Amino acid sequence: EGEEEGGREVLGRRRARSRMSADLSAPLAALKLAEAPVHPSAAVADHLITAAAPVLPGDLAEGATGLPDGATEGGWPVSVGLVLDLHYLQLAASAYSLQTDWDVPQFEAALLGACSASHITCRFACDSTPDTDGRKGFGKVRLHTALRDAGYTLVHSPPKSISGSQGATDVDVACCCFDVAGAFLSEARADALALVAGDADFMPLVRQLLTARAADGFRVYVCAAQNGVSRTYRKWIEEEAERCELIELNSVLAHFSPHVIDLRGNKRPLDHESGQVDVAAIVAAVAAAAPAVPSPLTHNASGAESDRDMVQDTARSRRHQGLTLNVSGAEGPAWRDMHSCSLVGLLLERGLAATLAQVWMHHTLVTDLSCGALAELVPVVGTSGTRPVMGAPLLAEMHISDTAITATGLAAIAAGATAAGCGSSERPHKLYINARHLGGESALAVCHAHAPSTHVRLRQVHDGSPHGRGSPH
């Protein structure tokens, strides 16, 4: 009887707290989601904007559970306090072509759905202080503004003076987590913590929070890319499954990134007969994801020149958002030069190259041999045999870092961008090439030679030389 009475007291406190926080957060959440553009994730969000509180069994109508949509009788939390490590989230989002350009309400809706929660009681975002010289960090400032407008408490820490890398962000994240858990208070500010960070250094923090709030049924959701979580940390979370859960961050991001074809590592399809990557299956995935696939160009009565004009009009209007094809990663079936060449050939032949905005091949086994094929994607009009075909007028980024590609391969892609007129009045967007593993005079010479048509990211250094971020190239 004593245990039952104590349980009722705890549940009563949680009920009152949930109702109070729901009164504050539900209207804001409803407003944010109402203002958000129509999106597939809206279906996930429909049941998330209504904040309800658990009630005592005596208050329930017949057949009712007393729990909000998305909660279960097993004790899933109703409210969460959200803490973002923005540097970590930015890196994860970059794989979905989001970087700092993602919609806050859509992200929250997808995250709440993954956590089976109804509303957010408090929001924290931790990041390094944006630079003030105007050379970089504009996207970060824009994201910080969006988060602040959405009710987040922004916690900035100055970057390290020598390296320019993240400062004391981890400490800030830990302090915000303690805030959500109600450190130095009688109870937590939410039923659970949603921590968007994958660093195993936070494991002692999570353990302490679960221990300190065990009597209240406090839970922690670690939202991280599972392939980026250490084996030790993942195993510990599995052992604490009753109170702690690992939420796959990639799945959350994929909810509002339908334009991204994520075939990284083990996700690359395998042709079981040959034991190689199934390139045809990848091309089929591009075709399925393309919002509108232009037909291959053919000569018409007015000649090839009108075809080129049509392609340039398509590039200028940018009527549909291009796709991101990501086959990066050292895991899974190996990605080699022959796969790059086969992929480009099939994309051009079937008119699918015109739907691509970004191509990612980080951490694969490609060499300079792939670069000749990749360069064929850039021109808006290419050839398949003797037949002219549409290239990729929307292509804006190519990621080839951490591979065996040298300055020679970089030069081939950059030359393709120059030949395609990137950076010109007809195609004003320069081609961004991520080759962060390269450095030295040869790579710099390529950057200077093709500066009007490309932005190239080279190896970052900290001696003030123009090899790294923030440089003109």
Summary of the structure (lengths in Angstrom):
residues: 473
radius of gyration: 25.3
end to end distance: 71.3
largest distance: 89.6
contacts: 1563
relative contact order: 0.08
helix: 41%
strand: 16%
